[in-house]
Amino acid sequence: MGNPDIQELNQRAGQLRSLADHIDSLVDSAKNHSTTGMKSWSGPNADDVRGKLKTWQTKCGTVAKALRDEAQQCTQDAKDLQDKKK
């Protein structure tokens, strides 16, 4: 059986990537609906909401990237542990 530390790091990496994907998609539905599903919606409120959704999409993307970077580090740490075993 494999090293439990390696397995845990790989499992964490997978969970972090899954969470990053989820966070990346959080705002998509609302943003798409406000821009394509409600084309006739206009005015200052519409512009404000669309602007805030874009800001939140950017923030979610930033968080998702940080999680993916951390997942990559876990994967690299697991690989380094595996290489030390050899």
Residue pairs with C-beta under 8 A, 6 or more apart in sequence:
3 81
3 82
3 85
5 78
5 81
6 78
6 81
6 82
9 74
9 75
9 77
9 78
9 81
10 74
10 75
10 78
12 71
12 74
13 71
13 72
13 74
13 75
13 78
14 71
16 67
16 68
16 70
16 71
16 74
17 67
17 68
17 71
19 67
20 63
20 64
20 65
20 67
20 68
20 71
21 64
23 60
23 63
23 64
23 67
24 60
24 61
24 64
26 56
26 60
27 53
27 56
27 57
27 60
28 57
30 53
31 50
31 53
31 54
31 57
34 41
34 46
34 49
34 50
34 53
35 50
38 46
